Amino acid sequence: MSAKNTSDMIEEYLKKLLEATAEIEIKRSELAETFDVVPSQINYVIKTRFTLPRGYEVESKRGGGGYIKIVKIKYSNKHALLQELDEKIPLLLSEKIAKDIVQFLFEEELISYREGNFVLAMLSDSNFDSKDSDAFRSAMLKSFLRRLDREDEI
């Protein structure tokens, strides 16, 4: 069993706070002090682990100690979630962002673990000519989301 690193602990702490309420507001400096890290590590965790493709909106204000507001996006229905994801996927999509989106779909229980692994395998860089991989990946994921949105029609 591997030990958790500090970034993992900060992420876990923030997610536990978000379980109680869909929105939290924290002071960057206080959180850094709690975990005995520099504020830039807090910024790193927020920037890499609380992203829109993972289902979070973040508002950050610097100065005066600064604060960070994190909102867990809640959707009233599956269709609205899939529509918004489809609209926000860029024309060029990196493998990392694609992985985040697939993880989000799994966490929202829109796909199974097995389906997620199939999609990840399909979207892997190893399947594409590097010149056009991000464009093909974007088109494939958008197609998958549209199909997933219509799955009840089969």
C-alpha positions in Angstrom: 0.0 0.0 0.0 1.5 3.3 -1.0 1.6 6.4 1.1 -0.4 9.4 0.0 1.5 12.4 -1.1 0.6 15.9 0.2 -1.3 16.8 -3.0 -3.5 13.7 -2.6 -4.2 14.6 1.0 -5.2 18.2 0.0 -7.4 16.9 -2.8 -9.1 14.4 -0.4 -9.6 17.1 2.2 -11.3 19.4 -0.2 -13.5 16.7 -1.7 -14.7 15.8 1.8 -15.6 19.4 2.4 -17.5 19.4 -0.9 -19.5 16.3 0.1 -21.2 18.3 2.8 -22.0 21.2 0.6 -21.7 21.7 -3.2 -19.6 24.9 -2.7 -16.7 25.8 -0.5 -14.7 28.9 0.0 -11.3 28.6 1.5 -8.3 30.9 2.2 -5.3 29.7 0.2 -2.9 30.8 3.0 -4.9 29.0 5.8 -5.1 25.8 3.8 -1.3 26.0 3.0 -0.7 26.4 6.7 -2.9 23.5 7.6 -0.9 21.2 5.4 2.5 22.9 6.0 3.0 23.7 2.3 3.6 26.8 0.3 0.5 28.5 -1.2 1.7 27.6 -4.7 1.2 23.9 -3.9 -2.5 24.7 -3.1 -2.7 26.4 -6.5 -1.2 23.3 -8.1 -3.8 21.0 -6.6 -6.7 23.3 -7.5 -5.4 23.8 -11.0 -4.8 20.1 -11.8 -7.5 18.3 -9.8 -10.5 20.6 -9.6 -11.0 21.3 -13.3 -14.1 21.7 -15.4 -13.6 18.3 -17.2 -13.6 16.8 -13.7 -16.9 18.5 -12.8 -15.7 21.6 -10.8 -15.8 25.3 -11.3 -13.1 27.3 -9.5 -13.0 31.0 -8.8 -9.8 32.4 -7.4 -9.0 35.9 -5.9 -5.5 37.0 -5.1 -4.4 39.6 -2.6 -5.5 40.0 1.0 -4.7 36.3 1.7 -6.7 35.3 -1.3 -9.5 32.9 -1.4 -10.5 30.0 -3.6 -14.2 29.1 -4.3 -14.8 25.6 -5.6 -18.2 24.5 -6.8 -19.0 20.9 -7.6 -21.2 21.1 -10.7 -24.5 19.3 -10.2 -26.7 18.5 -13.2 -30.4 18.1 -13.0 -30.4 15.4 -15.7 -28.1 13.3 -17.8 -29.0 15.1 -21.0 -27.9 18.5 -19.6 -24.6 17.1 -18.4 -23.8 15.4 -21.7 -24.9 18.5 -23.8 -22.6 20.8 -21.8 -19.6 18.4 -22.0 -20.1 18.1 -25.7 -20.3 21.9 -26.1 -17.1 22.5 -24.0 -14.8 19.9 -25.6 -12.3 21.8 -27.7 -11.5 21.0 -31.3 -8.1 19.8 -30.2 -8.3 17.5 -27.1 -5.3 16.2 -25.2 -5.2 12.7 -23.9 -5.0 14.1 -20.3 -8.1 16.2 -20.6 -9.9 13.2 -22.3 -9.0 11.0 -19.3 -10.4 13.6 -16.9 -13.7 13.7 -18.9 -14.0 9.9 -18.9 -13.2 9.8 -15.1 -15.9 12.4 -14.6 -18.4 10.3 -16.6 -17.6 7.3 -14.4 -17.9 9.3 -11.2 -21.3 10.6 -12.3 -22.3 7.0 -13.0 -23.0 7.6 -16.7 -20.5 4.9 -17.7 -19.3 1.7 -16.0 -15.6 1.1 -15.1 -15.4 -1.3 -18.0 -16.9 1.2 -20.5 -14.5 3.9 -19.2 -11.5 1.6 -19.8 -12.7 0.9 -23.4 -13.1 4.6 -24.1 -9.7 5.4 -22.6 -8.1 2.7 -24.8 -9.8 4.1 -27.8 -8.6 7.7 -27.1 -5.0 6.8 -26.3 -2.2 8.6 -28.1 -0.9 5.3 -29.3 -3.9 5.0 -31.6 -3.3 8.1 -33.6 -0.8 9.7 -35.9 0.7 12.4 -33.7 -0.1 15.1 -36.2 -3.9 14.8 -35.9 -4.3 12.9 -32.7 -5.9 15.8 -30.7 -8.5 16.5 -33.4 -9.4 12.9 -33.9 -9.6 12.4 -30.1 -12.0 15.3 -29.8 -14.2 14.1 -32.6 -14.3 10.6 -31.2 -15.2 11.7 -27.6 -17.9 14.1 -28.9 -19.4 11.2 -31.0 -19.3 9.0 -27.9 -21.1 11.6 -25.7 -23.8 12.1 -28.4 -24.3 8.3 -28.6 -24.4 8.0 -24.8 -27.0 10.8 -24.7 -29.2 8.7 -27.1 -28.6 5.3 -25.5 -32.2 5.0 -24.4 -33.3 5.2 -28.1 -31.8 1.8 -29.0 
